[in-house]
Amino acid sequence: VSTQSTWASPWFVEFYAPWCGHCKAIAPVWEQVATELRHRVNVAKLDCVANKNSSERFAIPGFPTLLLFKGGKFWQYDGSLRTKEAFVEWALKGYAEGKNKEGWAVPPPLGQPVPPPTWEDLIYTAKDDFTNFVTYSPLPTFTLFGGGAFIGFCVSSYLLLLYSMIKLLGSSQPAQKQNKKKTKTK
């Protein structure tokens, strides 16, 4: 798979395995998608059994996996519908509205060194990861913020207790000094 960022139009690629029943089921739909998107989006199929390096390069989780390549980035189809209409709509504009709006950078071919990330890359990745976590994971988000509130409550309670103990011990010391003075004067 050549994924140069200089391509004039995007590529919508089905990563498939010849033995996969789901891949066989969408084959006629994929042909219709290719016809519908002609001259706007290039449509292709890649046999992952014959091209294992490409499968590993893009970390293909299962079959079929549909990726759209555009401008040095790629997006994975995350819709549940496997219809011509759903694929065409997603390839034309839906990819930019899904979970991964920014897309992933196309990895270099296997065996080539990966350039180290810049600070900007790390910051944007962390921001995107946190945003996706909060947006698409309501239970962990509740746990994260609820846990933070609980820890804050515990720390503030501990500090209040500590303050009260210091205040209590501090007020009892003058009384002891006065008792000592009374015993000396007698």
Secondary structure, DSSP 8 states (H G I E B T S, - for coil): ----TT-SS-EEEEEE-TT-HHHHHHHHHHHHHHHHTTTTSEEEEEETTT-HHHHHHTT--SSSEEEEEETTEEEE---S--SHHHHHHHHHTGGGGSS-TT-EE----TTS------HHHHHHHHHHHHHHHHHH-HHHHHHHHHHHHHHHHHHHHHHHHHHHHHHHHHHHHHHHHHHHHHHHH-
